[in-house]
Amino acid sequence: MNTPSIDALRSTLELVDSVSQDAFRRIRSLCAVTLLAMEQQGKALDMEHLAQVLKQIEQASDEAHNYINSEAEGVGCNYKDERWYRRIDARNAWRSAAKAEG
């Protein structure tokens, strides 16, 4: 991959900032509304509505995560969890050894 220009990195960072701000605002708003609903007395909390709010929070988080990761990867700056890769490598080595024995 070619090294991205400063302008490309700046543009990507601006997009990432925009997406993250939007996602965090949505998540915060959904949490605030849910907390207010939980404070209402005399009316049972509708569990289906609560489930829908939690699904929306999950969706906002997943969408932002995927978009941010994709943009970062596009300019060669995505985070790689080296410990996760080592665990995967260790598991694969264990499976290979187990197959060779069996």
C-alpha atoms as one frame of an Amber mdcrd trajectory, in Angstrom:
protein
   0.000   0.000   0.000   1.229   3.466  -0.811   1.734   5.861   2.048  -1.320
   8.127   2.224  -0.837  11.863   1.921  -1.399  14.223   4.823  -4.535  15.485
   3.051  -5.878  11.928   2.733  -5.175  11.256   6.400  -6.777  14.552   7.415
  -9.869  13.803   5.328 -10.153  10.308   6.807  -9.762  11.618  10.338 -12.478
  14.219   9.743 -14.839  11.489   8.478 -14.032   9.271  11.445 -14.603  12.154
  13.856 -17.956  12.939  12.241 -19.123   9.322  12.357 -18.007   8.822  15.943
 -19.638  12.052  17.134 -22.916  11.089  15.470 -22.843   7.563  16.907 -22.008
   8.722  20.407 -24.756  11.380  20.297 -27.295   8.744  19.230 -26.161   6.317
  21.921 -26.227   9.025  24.603 -29.708  10.170  23.539 -31.094   6.650  23.560
 -29.642   6.050  27.018 -31.027   9.343  28.349 -34.535   8.606  27.064 -34.423
   5.091  28.491 -33.289   6.346  31.896 -36.115   8.902  31.917 -38.633   6.184
  31.057 -37.318   4.046  33.920 -37.962   6.920  36.349 -41.684   7.143  35.521
 -43.813   5.994  38.410 -47.148   4.308  38.119 -46.460   2.773  34.724 -44.613
  -0.445  34.024 -41.652  -0.208  31.707 -42.479  -1.828  28.386 -39.799  -4.473
  27.966 -40.277  -4.607  24.186 -39.562  -0.881  23.914 -36.537  -1.315  26.151
 -35.332  -4.163  23.938 -35.748  -1.976  20.847 -33.726   0.829  22.449 -30.943
  -1.613  23.325 -30.978  -2.916  19.742 -30.650   0.668  18.468 -27.708   1.296
  20.799 -26.073  -1.908  19.593 -26.679  -0.975  15.958 -25.254   2.547  16.383
 -22.178   1.087  18.036 -21.678  -1.616  15.394 -22.161   0.798  12.487 -19.668
   3.294  13.903 -17.174   0.553  14.738 -17.314  -0.946  11.248 -17.152   2.413
   9.473 -14.280   3.741  11.562 -12.313   0.520  11.161 -12.906   0.502   7.401
 -11.782   4.110   7.002  -8.683   3.547   9.127  -7.842   0.385   7.201  -8.254
   2.310   3.936  -5.310   4.524   4.853  -3.298   1.756   6.523  -3.914   2.971
  10.067  -6.319   0.416  11.502  -5.673  -1.012  14.963  -4.514  -4.608  15.141
  -4.773  -6.432  18.454  -1.498  -8.357  18.421  -2.477 -10.389  21.483  -5.643
 -11.550  19.688  -3.553 -12.659  16.700  -1.171 -14.555  19.017  -4.141 -16.355
  20.608  -5.469 -17.310  17.174  -2.018 -18.563  16.135  -1.709 -20.589  19.359
  -5.145 -22.124  18.859  -4.346 -23.034  15.253  -1.016 -24.585  16.304  -2.816
 -26.607  18.984  -5.396 -27.836  16.455  -2.686 -28.804  13.975  -0.805 -30.720
  16.673  -4.003 -32.455  17.788  -4.800 -33.516  14.202  -1.254 -34.829  13.701
  -1.566 -36.956  16.846  -5.026 -38.241  16.090
